[in-house]
Each structure stands twice: as structure tokens, then as C-alpha cells.
Amino acid sequence: MTDFTMYTFLMPILSPDSGEKSKAIWCSADRAKSWSDWMVNGVEPQAGNCATPVDKVMALSQKLNVRGTPAIFFSNGERIPGFVPAAKLEQELNRIASLK
């Protein structure tokens, strides 16, 4: 897909050590690479020590009743929980754009 913006928020819900891994990814010098290495290649992130928004993300996910990932939120507030094929995602983006 092209011409869209995606924000990724680390939500440590998969295992007991997800919080530490999320914080390590956040504290890495290259967050995008660290996240991709972990998600795609299984390369565990190196421990880091810095201030992170992980607790705030968890509080927001509870407030918004997000129970799994991915959770896709659109600019109009609608959302789709779980994986969505690119064609379906593009269809929804076009539908929402047509409402403006």
C-alpha cells in the first residue's frame, strides 16, 4: 500500500517478558530496526534503560478495549481488530476517505 501513515505502539501482551522486550525496543538506538529484527527475524532486543511510554500504551489500550494486536484505528475513530488483508484495508481507507 502507498500513501498512508502507520503508527506502531508496543503493547506487551504476548508473554511475561513482553514488557522487558518492549522497553528494550523502545530504548534501542534504532527502534524500527530493533522492532523489525524481533518481529521478523526473531532477534531478541538488547536490554535498555530509558523512560518509555509502555505503561501509558497499556492504559490507553485498556481504555479503548483493545484486546489483541494488530488493532487498526482509522482517522474517523472506526477500528478493525486483528489482521486485515491489504485489499480490505485499502477498501476501508477509501470508504472512509469518501465520507469526507
Biopython code that builds the backbone (N, CA, C, O; Angstrom):
import numpy as np
from Bio.PDB.StructureBuilder import StructureBuilder

atoms = [
    (1, "MET", "N", (0.847, -1.178, 0.000)),
    (1, "MET", "CA", (0.000, 0.000, 0.000)),
    (1, "MET", "C", (0.887, 1.233, 0.000)),
    (1, "MET", "O", (2.028, 1.202, 0.462)),
    (2, "THR", "N", (0.340, 2.313, -0.526)),
    (2, "THR", "CA", (1.057, 3.591, -0.552)),
    (2, "THR", "C", (0.158, 4.681, 0.024)),
    (2, "THR", "O", (-1.050, 4.499, 0.174)),
    (3, "ASP", "N", (0.766, 5.797, 0.337)),
    (3, "ASP", "CA", (0.051, 6.999, 0.763)),
    (3, "ASP", "C", (-0.801, 6.787, 2.018)),
    (3, "ASP", "O", (-1.988, 7.112, 2.030)),
    (4, "PHE", "N", (-0.199, 6.248, 3.054)),
    (4, "PHE", "CA", (-0.868, 6.142, 4.335)),
    (4, "PHE", "C", (0.192, 6.237, 5.433)),
    (4, "PHE", "O", (1.380, 6.039, 5.179)),
    (5, "THR", "N", (-0.239, 6.533, 6.618)),
    (5, "THR", "CA", (0.666, 6.614, 7.759)),
    (5, "THR", "C", (0.278, 5.555, 8.771)),
    (5, "THR", "O", (-0.892, 5.419, 9.130)),
    (6, "MET", "N", (1.261, 4.812, 9.223)),
    (6, "MET", "CA", (1.020, 3.780, 10.215)),
    (6, "MET", "C", (1.860, 4.096, 11.446)),
    (6, "MET", "O", (3.064, 4.334, 11.352)),
    (7, "TYR", "N", (1.210, 4.093, 12.586)),
    (7, "TYR", "CA", (1.897, 4.262, 13.858)),
    (7, "TYR", "C", (1.875, 2.921, 14.571)),
    (7, "TYR", "O", (0.838, 2.262, 14.637)),
    (8, "THR", "N", (3.015, 2.522, 15.100)),
    (8, "THR", "CA", (3.117, 1.265, 15.823)),
    (8, "THR", "C", (3.337, 1.564, 17.293)),
    (8, "THR", "O", (4.266, 2.286, 17.657)),
    (9, "PHE", "N", (2.482, 1.009, 18.135)),
    (9, "PHE", "CA", (2.597, 1.171, 19.580)),
    (9, "PHE", "C", (2.907, -0.195, 20.178)),
    (9, "PHE", "O", (2.183, -1.161, 19.938)),
    (10, "LEU", "N", (3.969, -0.275, 20.948)),
    (10, "LEU", "CA", (4.347, -1.537, 21.565)),
    (10, "LEU", "C", (3.378, -1.862, 22.692)),
    (10, "LEU", "O", (3.212, -1.088, 23.635)),
    (11, "MET", "N", (2.748, -3.012, 22.577)),
    (11, "MET", "CA", (1.745, -3.431, 23.555)),
    (11, "MET", "C", (2.152, -4.809, 24.085)),
    (11, "MET", "O", (1.893, -5.821, 23.434)),
    (12, "PRO", "N", (2.781, -4.854, 25.250)),
    (12, "PRO", "CA", (3.353, -6.103, 25.746)),
    (12, "PRO", "C", (2.316, -7.064, 26.328)),
    (12, "PRO", "O", (2.050, -7.052, 27.530)),
    (13, "ILE", "N", (1.735, -7.893, 25.462)),
    (13, "ILE", "CA", (0.679, -8.804, 25.913)),
    (13, "ILE", "C", (0.945, -10.261, 25.559)),
    (13, "ILE", "O", (0.140, -11.126, 25.903)),
    (14, "LEU", "N", (2.038, -10.555, 24.889)),
    (14, "LEU", "CA", (2.236, -11.917, 24.394)),
    (14, "LEU", "C", (2.806, -12.891, 25.420)),
    (14, "LEU", "O", (2.456, -14.071, 25.417)),
    (15, "SER", "N", (3.668, -12.414, 26.282)),
    (15, "SER", "CA", (4.314, -13.304, 27.246)),
    (15, "SER", "C", (4.737, -12.500, 28.466)),
    (15, "SER", "O", (4.735, -11.270, 28.428)),
    (16, "PRO", "N", (5.099, -13.179, 29.543)),
    (16, "PRO", "CA", (5.506, -12.446, 30.749)),
    (16, "PRO", "C", (6.680, -11.492, 30.528)),
    (16, "PRO", "O", (6.789, -10.479, 31.220)),
    (17, "ASP", "N", (7.562, -11.804, 29.568)),
    (17, "ASP", "CA", (8.711, -10.922, 29.337)),
    (17, "ASP", "C", (8.469, -9.892, 28.228)),
    (17, "ASP", "O", (9.398, -9.194, 27.822)),
    (18, "SER", "N", (7.246, -9.794, 27.743)),
    (18, "SER", "CA", (6.933, -8.830, 26.682)),
    (18, "SER", "C", (7.216, -7.389, 27.110)),
    (18, "SER", "O", (7.647, -6.575, 26.293)),
    (19, "GLY", "N", (6.977, -7.072, 28.375)),
    (19, "GLY", "CA", (7.234, -5.722, 28.866)),
    (19, "GLY", "C", (8.696, -5.355, 28.758)),
    (19, "GLY", "O", (9.037, -4.257, 28.319)),
    (20, "GLU", "N", (9.564, -6.274, 29.160)),
    (20, "GLU", "CA", (11.008, -6.010, 29.072)),
    (20, "GLU", "C", (11.446, -5.871, 27.621)),
    (20, "GLU", "O", (12.252, -5.000, 27.293)),
    (21, "LYS", "N", (10.920, -6.721, 26.758)),
    (21, "LYS", "CA", (11.280, -6.649, 25.341)),
    (21, "LYS", "C", (10.780, -5.346, 24.724)),
    (21, "LYS", "O", (11.492, -4.716, 23.941)),
    (22, "SER", "N", (9.566, -4.943, 25.071)),
    (22, "SER", "CA", (9.027, -3.681, 24.552)),
    (22, "SER", "C", (9.889, -2.503, 24.991)),
    (22, "SER", "O", (10.183, -1.608, 24.199)),
    (23, "LYS", "N", (10.286, -2.512, 26.246)),
    (23, "LYS", "CA", (11.128, -1.433, 26.762)),
    (23, "LYS", "C", (12.503, -1.450, 26.108)),
    (23, "LYS", "O", (13.065, -0.393, 25.825)),
    (24, "ALA", "N", (13.050, -2.636, 25.865)),
    (24, "ALA", "CA", (14.347, -2.740, 25.190)),
    (24, "ALA", "C", (14.256, -2.190, 23.770)),
    (24, "ALA", "O", (15.156, -1.481, 23.319)),
    (25, "ILE", "N", (13.185, -2.508, 23.073)),
    (25, "ILE", "CA", (12.998, -1.986, 21.710)),
    (25, "ILE", "C", (12.889, -0.470, 21.767)),
    (25, "ILE", "O", (13.525, 0.224, 20.974)),
    (26, "TRP", "N", (12.099, 0.051, 22.685)),
    (26, "TRP", "CA", (11.925, 1.494, 22.801)),
    (26, "TRP", "C", (13.251, 2.200, 23.086)),
    (26, "TRP", "O", (13.503, 3.288, 22.569)),
    (27, "CYS", "N", (14.085, 1.586, 23.901)),
    (27, "CYS", "CA", (15.343, 2.212, 24.315)),
    (27, "CYS", "C", (16.483, 1.993, 23.328)),
    (27, "CYS", "O", (17.570, 2.538, 23.526)),
    (28, "SER", "N", (16.269, 1.217, 22.281)),
    (28, "SER", "CA", (17.340, 0.960, 21.322)),
    (28, "SER", "C", (17.628, 2.198, 20.481)),
    (28, "SER", "O", (16.776, 3.074, 20.330)),
    (29, "ALA", "N", (18.827, 2.256, 19.943)),
    (29, "ALA", "CA", (19.231, 3.394, 19.119)),
    (29, "ALA", "C", (18.381, 3.498, 17.853)),
    (29, "ALA", "O", (18.088, 4.601, 17.392)),
    (30, "ASP", "N", (17.989, 2.364, 17.293)),
    (30, "ASP", "CA", (17.152, 2.333, 16.086)),
    (30, "ASP", "C", (15.921, 1.488, 16.400)),
    (30, "ASP", "O", (15.932, 0.270, 16.218)),
    (31, "ARG", "N", (14.867, 2.138, 16.870)),
    (31, "ARG", "CA", (13.657, 1.432, 17.306)),
    (31, "ARG", "C", (13.030, 0.611, 16.191)),
    (31, "ARG", "O", (12.635, -0.535, 16.403)),
    (32, "ALA", "N", (12.940, 1.197, 15.004)),
    (32, "ALA", "CA", (12.306, 0.496, 13.880)),
    (32, "ALA", "C", (13.068, -0.782, 13.542)),
    (32, "ALA", "O", (12.461, -1.828, 13.313)),
    (33, "LYS", "N", (14.384, -0.697, 13.510)),
    (33, "LYS", "CA", (15.194, -1.876, 13.202)),
    (33, "LYS", "C", (15.077, -2.909, 14.311)),
    (33, "LYS", "O", (14.935, -4.099, 14.033)),
    (34, "SER", "N", (15.133, -2.476, 15.550)),
    (34, "SER", "CA", (15.026, -3.392, 16.677)),
    (34, "SER", "C", (13.679, -4.118, 16.666)),
    (34, "SER", "O", (13.621, -5.325, 16.898)),
    (35, "TRP", "N", (12.588, -3.374, 16.393)),
    (35, "TRP", "CA", (11.262, -3.976, 16.321)),
    (35, "TRP", "C", (11.181, -4.975, 15.171)),
    (35, "TRP", "O", (10.690, -6.091, 15.339)),
    (36, "SER", "N", (11.662, -4.569, 14.016)),
    (36, "SER", "CA", (11.637, -5.441, 12.844)),
    (36, "SER", "C", (12.488, -6.689, 13.073)),
    (36, "SER", "O", (12.073, -7.797, 12.734)),
    (37, "ASP", "N", (13.676, -6.508, 13.646)),
    (37, "ASP", "CA", (14.535, -7.662, 13.931)),
    (37, "ASP", "C", (13.823, -8.664, 14.831)),
    (37, "ASP", "O", (13.931, -9.872, 14.624)),
    (38, "TRP", "N", (13.094, -8.167, 15.833)),
    (38, "TRP", "CA", (12.393, -9.054, 16.754)),
    (38, "TRP", "C", (11.181, -9.711, 16.083)),
    (38, "TRP", "O", (11.005, -10.927, 16.173)),
    (39, "MET", "N", (10.352, -8.915, 15.416)),
    (39, "MET", "CA", (9.120, -9.426, 14.816)),
    (39, "MET", "C", (9.371, -10.322, 13.609)),
    (39, "MET", "O", (8.697, -11.338, 13.437)),
    (40, "VAL", "N", (10.330, -9.951, 12.777)),
    (40, "VAL", "CA", (10.546, -10.663, 11.514)),
    (40, "VAL", "C", (11.628, -11.733, 11.630)),
    (40, "VAL", "O", (11.479, -12.838, 11.108)),
    (41, "ASN", "N", (12.717, -11.396, 12.320)),
    (41, "ASN", "CA", (13.883, -12.276, 12.338)),
    (41, "ASN", "C", (14.084, -13.026, 13.646)),
    (41, "ASN", "O", (14.958, -13.890, 13.726)),
    (42, "GLY", "N", (13.295, -12.717, 14.677)),
    (42, "GLY", "CA", (13.438, -13.403, 15.949)),
    (42, "GLY", "C", (14.685, -13.023, 16.733)),
    (42, "GLY", "O", (15.104, -13.748, 17.635)),
    (43, "VAL", "N", (15.282, -11.872, 16.381)),
    (43, "VAL", "CA", (16.470, -11.401, 17.093)),
    (43, "VAL", "C", (16.004, -10.631, 18.322)),
    (43, "VAL", "O", (15.424, -9.551, 18.210)),
    (44, "GLU", "N", (16.262, -11.197, 19.487)),
    (44, "GLU", "CA", (15.794, -10.595, 20.725)),
    (44, "GLU", "C", (16.465, -9.245, 20.962)),
    (44, "GLU", "O", (17.680, -9.121, 20.807)),
    (45, "PRO", "N", (15.677, -8.227, 21.339)),
    (45, "PRO", "CA", (16.264, -6.902, 21.571)),
    (45, "PRO", "C", (17.173, -6.899, 22.802)),
    (45, "PRO", "O", (16.923, -7.603, 23.780)),
    (46, "GLN", "N", (18.221, -6.100, 22.730)),
    (46, "GLN", "CA", (19.136, -5.962, 23.851)),
    (46, "GLN", "C", (18.498, -5.078, 24.905)),
    (46, "GLN", "O", (17.827, -4.098, 24.580)),
    (47, "ALA", "N", (18.705, -5.422, 26.160)),
    (47, "ALA", "CA", (18.127, -4.653, 27.262)),
    (47, "ALA", "C", (18.598, -3.209, 27.192)),
    (47, "ALA", "O", (19.754, -2.927, 26.876)),
    (48, "GLY", "N", (17.683, -2.308, 27.492)),
    (48, "GLY", "CA", (18.000, -0.890, 27.509)),
    (48, "GLY", "C", (17.396, -0.260, 28.739)),
    (48, "GLY", "O", (16.561, -0.860, 29.415)),
    (49, "ASN", "N", (17.817, 0.937, 29.021)),
    (49, "ASN", "CA", (17.311, 1.624, 30.205)),
    (49, "ASN", "C", (17.025, 3.070, 29.839)),
    (49, "ASN", "O", (17.944, 3.874, 29.686)),
    (50, "CYS", "N", (15.755, 3.394, 29.700)),
    (50, "CYS", "CA", (15.332, 4.753, 29.395)),
    (50, "CYS", "C", (13.856, 4.885, 29.777)),
    (50, "CYS", "O", (13.197, 3.893, 30.093)),
    (51, "ALA", "N", (13.358, 6.085, 29.746)),
    (51, "ALA", "CA", (11.932, 6.300, 30.006)),
    (51, "ALA", "C", (11.150, 5.821, 28.785)),
    (51, "ALA", "O", (11.514, 6.135, 27.652)),
    (52, "THR", "N", (10.084, 5.068, 29.011)),
    (52, "THR", "CA", (9.272, 4.552, 27.905)),
    (52, "THR", "C", (7.795, 4.860, 28.148)),
    (52, "THR", "O", (7.386, 5.087, 29.286)),
    (53, "PRO", "N", (6.993, 4.868, 27.076)),
    (53, "PRO", "CA", (5.553, 5.075, 27.219)),
    (53, "PRO", "C", (4.769, 3.770, 27.333)),
    (53, "PRO", "O", (3.546, 3.781, 27.193)),
    (54, "VAL", "N", (5.435, 2.661, 27.580)),
    (54, "VAL", "CA", (4.775, 1.358, 27.559)),
    (54, "VAL", "C", (3.604, 1.297, 28.538)),
    (54, "VAL", "O", (2.544, 0.773, 28.193)),
    (55, "ASP", "N", (3.773, 1.815, 29.738)),
    (55, "ASP", "CA", (2.667, 1.791, 30.703)),
    (55, "ASP", "C", (1.491, 2.640, 30.233)),
    (55, "ASP", "O", (0.337, 2.268, 30.446)),
    (56, "LYS", "N", (1.770, 3.773, 29.598)),
    (56, "LYS", "CA", (0.701, 4.633, 29.073)),
    (56, "LYS", "C", (-0.030, 3.942, 27.919)),
    (56, "LYS", "O", (-1.249, 4.054, 27.790)),
    (57, "VAL", "N", (0.722, 3.231, 27.087)),
    (57, "VAL", "CA", (0.105, 2.497, 25.975)),
    (57, "VAL", "C", (-0.822, 1.421, 26.523)),
    (57, "VAL", "O", (-1.920, 1.225, 26.002)),
    (58, "MET", "N", (-0.395, 0.731, 27.557)),
    (58, "MET", "CA", (-1.242, -0.309, 28.154)),
    (58, "MET", "C", (-2.503, 0.303, 28.762)),
    (58, "MET", "O", (-3.590, -0.261, 28.639)),
    (59, "ALA", "N", (-2.361, 1.451, 29.415)),
    (59, "ALA", "CA", (-3.536, 2.116, 29.996)),
    (59, "ALA", "C", (-4.501, 2.542, 28.895)),
    (59, "ALA", "O", (-5.713, 2.376, 29.035)),
    (60, "LEU", "N", (-3.973, 3.090, 27.800)),
    (60, "LEU", "CA", (-4.823, 3.504, 26.680)),
    (60, "LEU", "C", (-5.493, 2.287, 26.042)),
    (60, "LEU", "O", (-6.669, 2.349, 25.684)),
    (61, "SER", "N", (-4.769, 1.201, 25.897)),
    (61, "SER", "CA", (-5.362, 0.001, 25.289)),
    (61, "SER", "C", (-6.516, -0.516, 26.148)),
    (61, "SER", "O", (-7.523, -0.987, 25.618)),
    (62, "GLN", "N", (-6.374, -0.430, 27.461)),
    (62, "GLN", "CA", (-7.472, -0.845, 28.335)),
    (62, "GLN", "C", (-8.661, 0.097, 28.191)),
    (62, "GLN", "O", (-9.810, -0.343, 28.152)),
    (63, "LYS", "N", (-8.377, 1.402, 28.112)),
    (63, "LYS", "CA", (-9.446, 2.393, 27.964)),
    (63, "LYS", "C", (-10.210, 2.191, 26.654)),
    (63, "LYS", "O", (-11.430, 2.348, 26.612)),
    (64, "LEU", "N", (-9.488, 1.843, 25.587)),
    (64, "LEU", "CA", (-10.102, 1.652, 24.269)),
    (64, "LEU", "C", (-10.572, 0.212, 24.041)),
    (64, "LEU", "O", (-11.074, -0.123, 22.968)),
    (65, "ASN", "N", (-10.403, -0.628, 25.055)),
    (65, "ASN", "CA", (-10.823, -2.022, 24.981)),
    (65, "ASN", "C", (-10.117, -2.794, 23.864)),
    (65, "ASN", "O", (-10.726, -3.619, 23.182)),
    (66, "VAL", "N", (-8.836, -2.515, 23.693)),
    (66, "VAL", "CA", (-8.030, -3.261, 22.726)),
    (66, "VAL", "C", (-7.581, -4.540, 23.421)),
    (66, "VAL", "O", (-6.920, -4.498, 24.459)),
    (67, "ARG", "N", (-7.944, -5.668, 22.841)),
    (67, "ARG", "CA", (-7.646, -6.950, 23.478)),
    (67, "ARG", "C", (-6.643, -7.777, 22.695)),
    (67, "ARG", "O", (-6.255, -8.859, 23.135)),
    (68, "GLY", "N", (-6.222, -7.286, 21.548)),
    (68, "GLY", "CA", (-5.261, -8.023, 20.734)),
    (68, "GLY", "C", (-4.618, -7.125, 19.710)),
    (68, "GLY", "O", (-5.019, -5.979, 19.507)),
    (69, "THR", "N", (-3.616, -7.673, 19.076)),
    (69, "THR", "CA", (-2.922, -6.912, 18.046)),
    (69, "THR", "C", (-2.908, -7.728, 16.762)),
    (69, "THR", "O", (-2.929, -8.957, 16.824)),
    (70, "PRO", "N", (-2.874, -7.095, 15.625)),
    (70, "PRO", "CA", (-2.958, -5.639, 15.495)),
    (70, "PRO", "C", (-4.379, -5.133, 15.743)),
    (70, "PRO", "O", (-5.356, -5.875, 15.639)),
    (71, "ALA", "N", (-4.455, -3.886, 16.065)),
    (71, "ALA", "CA", (-5.730, -3.179, 16.161)),
    (71, "ALA", "C", (-5.561, -1.922, 15.317)),
    (71, "ALA", "O", (-4.690, -1.098, 15.595)),
    (72, "ILE", "N", (-6.374, -1.776, 14.307)),
    (72, "ILE", "CA", (-6.228, -0.676, 13.351)),
    (72, "ILE", "C", (-7.317, 0.353, 13.620)),
    (72, "ILE", "O", (-8.509, 0.043, 13.607)),
    (73, "PHE", "N", (-6.881, 1.583, 13.864)),
    (73, "PHE", "CA", (-7.804, 2.693, 14.090)),
    (73, "PHE", "C", (-7.724, 3.634, 12.895)),
    (73, "PHE", "O", (-6.636, 3.969, 12.429)),
    (74, "PHE", "N", (-8.877, 4.053, 12.408)),
    (74, "PHE", "CA", (-8.937, 4.972, 11.280)),
    (74, "PHE", "C", (-9.126, 6.401, 11.773)),
    (74, "PHE", "O", (-9.462, 6.627, 12.935)),
    (75, "SER", "N", (-8.910, 7.351, 10.891)),
    (75, "SER", "CA", (-8.966, 8.772, 11.259)),
    (75, "SER", "C", (-10.343, 9.201, 11.766)),
    (75, "SER", "O", (-10.450, 10.195, 12.484)),
    (76, "ASN", "N", (-11.388, 8.472, 11.405)),
    (76, "ASN", "CA", (-12.736, 8.833, 11.861)),
    (76, "ASN", "C", (-13.121, 8.111, 13.164)),
    (76, "ASN", "O", (-14.255, 8.231, 13.628)),
    (77, "GLY", "N", (-12.181, 7.366, 13.747)),
    (77, "GLY", "CA", (-12.441, 6.681, 15.004)),
    (77, "GLY", "C", (-12.856, 5.232, 14.863)),
    (77, "GLY", "O", (-12.838, 4.491, 15.846)),
    (78, "GLU", "N", (-13.231, 4.808, 13.665)),
    (78, "GLU", "CA", (-13.571, 3.402, 13.459)),
    (78, "GLU", "C", (-12.315, 2.554, 13.623)),
    (78, "GLU", "O", (-11.193, 3.043, 13.497)),
    (79, "ARG", "N", (-12.531, 1.284, 13.904)),
    (79, "ARG", "CA", (-11.379, 0.400, 14.024)),
    (79, "ARG", "C", (-11.693, -0.995, 13.517)),
    (79, "ARG", "O", (-12.850, -1.405, 13.422)),
    (80, "ILE", "N", (-10.637, -1.702, 13.198)),
    (80, "ILE", "CA", (-10.718, -3.096, 12.787)),
    (80, "ILE", "C", (-9.768, -3.865, 13.696)),
    (80, "ILE", "O", (-8.572, -3.574, 13.719)),
    (81, "PRO", "N", (-10.275, -4.838, 14.443)),
    (81, "PRO", "CA", (-9.373, -5.642, 15.265)),
    (81, "PRO", "C", (-8.782, -6.793, 14.453)),
    (81, "PRO", "O", (-9.462, -7.381, 13.613)),
    (82, "GLY", "N", (-7.542, -7.101, 14.704)),
    (82, "GLY", "CA", (-6.905, -8.246, 14.073)),
    (82, "GLY", "C", (-6.344, -7.955, 12.699)),
    (82, "GLY", "O", (-6.441, -6.841, 12.183)),
    (83, "PHE", "N", (-5.761, -8.978, 12.126)),
    (83, "PHE", "CA", (-5.144, -8.875, 10.803)),
    (83, "PHE", "C", (-6.195, -8.608, 9.734)),
    (83, "PHE", "O", (-7.289, -9.171, 9.763)),
    (84, "VAL", "N", (-5.846, -7.743, 8.795)),
    (84, "VAL", "CA", (-6.719, -7.434, 7.668)),
    (84, "VAL", "C", (-5.872, -7.493, 6.399)),
    (84, "VAL", "O", (-4.819, -6.858, 6.342)),
    (85, "PRO", "N", (-6.301, -8.238, 5.385)),
    (85, "PRO", "CA", (-5.549, -8.249, 4.132)),
    (85, "PRO", "C", (-5.455, -6.833, 3.547)),
    (85, "PRO", "O", (-6.354, -6.014, 3.736)),
    (86, "ALA", "N", (-4.378, -6.562, 2.850)),
    (86, "ALA", "CA", (-4.135, -5.221, 2.299)),
    (86, "ALA", "C", (-5.305, -4.725, 1.458)),
    (86, "ALA", "O", (-5.663, -3.550, 1.545)),
    (87, "ALA", "N", (-5.904, -5.582, 0.654)),
    (87, "ALA", "CA", (-7.023, -5.161, -0.203)),
    (87, "ALA", "C", (-8.204, -4.676, 0.636)),
    (87, "ALA", "O", (-8.839, -3.677, 0.295)),
    (88, "LYS", "N", (-8.498, -5.375, 1.725)),
    (88, "LYS", "CA", (-9.602, -4.976, 2.612)),
    (88, "LYS", "C", (-9.261, -3.670, 3.330)),
    (88, "LYS", "O", (-10.120, -2.802, 3.485)),
    (89, "LEU", "N", (-8.024, -3.534, 3.760)),
    (89, "LEU", "CA", (-7.595, -2.311, 4.433)),
    (89, "LEU", "C", (-7.693, -1.118, 3.481)),
    (89, "LEU", "O", (-8.170, -0.050, 3.864)),
    (90, "GLU", "N", (-7.249, -1.301, 2.266)),
    (90, "GLU", "CA", (-7.333, -0.224, 1.277)),
    (90, "GLU", "C", (-8.790, 0.122, 0.971)),
    (90, "GLU", "O", (-9.123, 1.295, 0.807)),
    (91, "GLN", "N", (-9.651, -0.876, 0.892)),
    (91, "GLN", "CA", (-11.079, -0.653, 0.667)),
    (91, "GLN", "C", (-11.666, 0.203, 1.786)),
    (91, "GLN", "O", (-12.423, 1.137, 1.522)),
    (92, "GLU", "N", (-11.324, -0.110, 3.025)),
    (92, "GLU", "CA", (-11.828, 0.654, 4.171)),
    (92, "GLU", "C", (-11.279, 2.084, 4.166)),
    (92, "GLU", "O", (-12.017, 3.030, 4.442)),
    (93, "LEU", "N", (-10.004, 2.243, 3.856)),
    (93, "LEU", "CA", (-9.423, 3.578, 3.784)),
    (93, "LEU", "C", (-10.125, 4.416, 2.710)),
    (93, "LEU", "O", (-10.411, 5.593, 2.932)),
    (94, "ASN", "N", (-10.400, 3.819, 1.555)),
    (94, "ASN", "CA", (-11.106, 4.536, 0.502)),
    (94, "ASN", "C", (-12.534, 4.873, 0.914)),
    (94, "ASN", "O", (-13.024, 5.963, 0.616)),
    (95, "ARG", "N", (-13.203, 3.952, 1.595)),
    (95, "ARG", "CA", (-14.562, 4.210, 2.059)),
    (95, "ARG", "C", (-14.588, 5.384, 3.023)),
    (95, "ARG", "O", (-15.435, 6.269, 2.906)),
    (96, "ILE", "N", (-13.680, 5.394, 3.958)),
    (96, "ILE", "CA", (-13.640, 6.461, 4.951)),
    (96, "ILE", "C", (-13.277, 7.792, 4.298)),
    (96, "ILE", "O", (-13.822, 8.834, 4.659)),
    (97, "ALA", "N", (-12.362, 7.754, 3.343)),
    (97, "ALA", "CA", (-11.995, 8.979, 2.632)),
    (97, "ALA", "C", (-13.177, 9.545, 1.861)),
    (97, "ALA", "O", (-13.300, 10.762, 1.722)),
    (98, "SER", "N", (-14.051, 8.673, 1.356)),
    (98, "SER", "CA", (-15.201, 9.141, 0.582)),
    (98, "SER", "C", (-16.261, 9.799, 1.467)),
    (98, "SER", "O", (-17.133, 10.507, 0.962)),
    (99, "LEU", "N", (-16.195, 9.573, 2.780)),
    (99, "LEU", "CA", (-17.161, 10.162, 3.702)),
    (99, "LEU", "C", (-16.868, 11.627, 3.995)),
    (99, "LEU", "O", (-17.728, 12.340, 4.512)),
    (100, "LYS", "N", (-15.681, 12.075, 3.675)),
    (100, "LYS", "CA", (-15.281, 13.445, 4.000)),
    (100, "LYS", "C", (-15.880, 14.451, 3.059)),
    (100, "LYS", "O", (-15.638, 15.649, 3.201)),
]
sb = StructureBuilder()
sb.init_structure("model")
sb.init_model(0)
sb.init_chain("A")
sb.init_seg("    ")
for serial, (resi, resn, name, xyz) in enumerate(atoms, 1):
    if name == "N":
        sb.init_residue(resn, " ", resi, " ")
    sb.init_atom(name, np.array(xyz, "f"), 0.0, 1.0, " ", f" {name:<3s}", serial, name[0])
structure = sb.get_structure()
